[in-house]
Amino acid sequence: MIRTVRPLSAAAALLLVAGPVYCAGTLDITSIDSDKARYAPGQLAHFYIRINNRGSVRHFGRLIITLQDCGRAVMSKAVSVHMRSKSEGNVEVALRPPTQDFRGYRVEVILRDSKGHEMAEGASALDVSSDWSRFPRYGYLSHFGEDVPVARWISELNRYHINGLQFYDVEYKHHLPLKPGNPTEWPDVANRTIRRDTVYALLEAAKLRNMTTMVYNASYAAFADAFSDGSGVRLQWAAWASPASPRDADTVKSLPLPVGWATPRLLYMNQQSAAWQTYLFTRMAELFRAFPYDGWQIDTYGDATASSWDGTPIDYGLGFPAFANAAHAALHKRVVLNTVNGRGAVAMAVSHTDFVYSELWPEDHATYGSISAFSDEIHAANPDRAIVVAAYLHSGLAARIAHEGGSAVFNVPGVLLADAAIFASGAAHIELGDGDRMLSRPYFPDDSVIAVSKELRQKLVDYYDFQVAYENYLRGGVMRDTFPVRLEGVPQTEIGDAGAVWTTERKNTDCSMVHLINFSELRSNKWQDDTADYGVPRAIHDIHLRLTLRSAQIAGWISPDLDSGRWHALKLRATSQGDWEVTVPELRYWTVVVVCNHGSHHGTPVAATDRRPAFVKVRRPWMTTGNH
């Protein structure tokens, strides 16, 4: 989030007369970018802060960048800057974050004049993690033609700290992912042209940003010509709807596809067949030798059962862990498997997959509360296992536009409330890709059906910054808790009902968290917002909370909707009943109250009225920004 400091008061402005002239409101920090989506412990981080001096007076000042953990300065660095009049340019600041693994930090950037007065500020976030699987922020790529703006797309995704990318429908055929001869281009399942040089360029650009690259393919799909195209697929490896079905190619269980695609249908194979697994893993190994993907995003289609060649029942969900573990062992690659609608997800929590991935559908997971319940179920099986959900906003609207024509933009309140519910549950949301497009349907290349507004892009930057800055209080060992929370004078729900403030309690080893999500003006508890008409919730001020906790020493509140996610201290009041009371100044969409025991944080507190760094190192005497 970027914002300009309000103009100085008349009294404060007089203090600057003896020094460089400060023209109030003419300086902005317009963007903050980093060179990686994720940093390994000990890896140097580079930040690029763009400053715009719209005024006619040049400025001398200091740009201070501070890493914060729940409001405490962990480290800071400063550079001197000379801002030419009517110019805009970048300042690069390099710093080496603390080496503690799997930690997230809020990055605060403040521009001060020579007297120490604040002229502009902005914020971002930084993730120090040796591996993406602890805190995955999954995005996607689904266009691989000639005119893909590779550098821009990867840069845009990097600003959201996307640390993993699903290369969707990039393969030749599901049962033959690498086209023989490794040609320069090939058709995909929809008969779109895939260019080899584009794929390589996207892979290279993603790896430079520390983004993990996962190639899409299904676990049990083959084209209709699989038994006759010379690939070696055998009919005996297929699956049928029932034991009574004739065992021929025409009756194989299948998924119909649109007219004009490369195959009229995808045939279901027996995922549990050792022969099919050996065949498919061999074909995937060929793909990995040709393209340096980091792993395999395994898709499934949500079917529960089928029948094998000899009539033995196939339980797809039950077979997911064994298939994923076998793929991991055979290929020595990362594996993620889509447990559609949650089927088989709990078992995947203890598999060799990088995290639990599930495409949630309204049939069984229609409500905000169902997402939280799904996450709780996974974390009960494995508290440390990360979760990523695919949940498509406005999918009904997108289908109507695709069929009837027209245009639409994503509804900001619908998106933010869904993300708040997902993030507060300890999960991530695969929604962003192909630069800054968003998913509204399960076929990823349809991501231009509904547009993303500039307002939503900026708010999503705030939400993804927040997810990184406070990842240790949102995910990674954070569990559901059940300590009593009571709101005074505000309708409250503990299951995500519409018309109230939703409260959920969570904990890590040191702190307790209370999530407040503002459903007070919603008429529906369904996250899909299919008509894209959820309204902006009315802000609620001075919410009094009573918490029943055994002990509490430090409390604060944070929100992606306010002050760029800055930590605000709260006064803890002990009651005669042994409870604790706090007053949260404001709730827009989502606010989190964090209560910790003394000593659970390290570093120097940053007071609200004096956000100077704990220590400052000057990179070099002067850095100049602007047009020359």
Secondary structure as GFF3:
##gff-version 3
##sequence-region A 1 628
A	DSSP	beta_strand	2	4	.	.	.	ID=ss1
A	DSSP	alpha_helix	10	14	.	.	.	ID=ss2
A	DSSP	beta_strand	27	34	.	.	.	ID=ss3
A	DSSP	beta_strand	45	53	.	.	.	ID=ss4
A	DSSP	beta_strand	59	69	.	.	.	ID=ss5
A	DSSP	beta_strand	72	83	.	.	.	ID=ss6
A	DSSP	beta_strand	87	95	.	.	.	ID=ss7
A	DSSP	beta_strand	103	113	.	.	.	ID=ss8
A	DSSP	beta_strand	118	128	.	.	.	ID=ss9
A	DSSP	beta_strand	138	141	.	.	.	ID=ss10
A	DSSP	alpha_helix	150	159	.	.	.	ID=ss11
A	DSSP	beta_strand	164	167	.	.	.	ID=ss12
A	DSSP	beta_strand	185	187	.	.	.	ID=ss13
A	DSSP	beta_strand	193	195	.	.	.	ID=ss14
A	DSSP	alpha_helix	196	208	.	.	.	ID=ss15
A	DSSP	beta_strand	212	218	.	.	.	ID=ss16
A	DSSP	beta_strand	221	223	.	.	.	ID=ss17
A	DSSP	three_ten_helix	235	237	.	.	.	ID=ss18
A	DSSP	three_ten_helix	249	251	.	.	.	ID=ss19
A	DSSP	beta_strand	254	256	.	.	.	ID=ss20
A	DSSP	beta_strand	265	268	.	.	.	ID=ss21
A	DSSP	alpha_helix	274	290	.	.	.	ID=ss22
A	DSSP	beta_strand	295	299	.	.	.	ID=ss23
A	DSSP	beta_strand	305	307	.	.	.	ID=ss24
A	DSSP	beta_strand	313	315	.	.	.	ID=ss25
A	DSSP	alpha_helix	316	331	.	.	.	ID=ss26
A	DSSP	beta_strand	334	337	.	.	.	ID=ss27
A	DSSP	three_ten_helix	340	342	.	.	.	ID=ss28
A	DSSP	alpha_helix	345	348	.	.	.	ID=ss29
A	DSSP	beta_strand	356	359	.	.	.	ID=ss30
A	DSSP	alpha_helix	368	381	.	.	.	ID=ss31
A	DSSP	beta_strand	387	390	.	.	.	ID=ss32
A	DSSP	alpha_helix	395	404	.	.	.	ID=ss33
A	DSSP	alpha_helix	412	424	.	.	.	ID=ss34
A	DSSP	beta_strand	428	429	.	.	.	ID=ss35
A	DSSP	beta_strand	432	433	.	.	.	ID=ss36
A	DSSP	beta_strand	437	438	.	.	.	ID=ss37
A	DSSP	three_ten_helix	444	446	.	.	.	ID=ss38
A	DSSP	alpha_helix	454	469	.	.	.	ID=ss39
A	DSSP	alpha_helix	471	474	.	.	.	ID=ss40
A	DSSP	beta_strand	479	480	.	.	.	ID=ss41
A	DSSP	beta_strand	485	488	.	.	.	ID=ss42
A	DSSP	beta_strand	492	493	.	.	.	ID=ss43
A	DSSP	beta_strand	501	507	.	.	.	ID=ss44
A	DSSP	beta_strand	511	518	.	.	.	ID=ss45
A	DSSP	beta_strand	540	547	.	.	.	ID=ss46
A	DSSP	beta_strand	554	558	.	.	.	ID=ss47
A	DSSP	three_ten_helix	563	565	.	.	.	ID=ss48
A	DSSP	beta_strand	568	569	.	.	.	ID=ss49
A	DSSP	beta_strand	573	574	.	.	.	ID=ss50
A	DSSP	beta_strand	580	587	.	.	.	ID=ss51
A	DSSP	beta_strand	590	596	.	.	.	ID=ss52
A	DSSP	beta_strand	604	605	.	.	.	ID=ss53
A	DSSP	beta_strand	623	625	.	.	.	ID=ss54
###
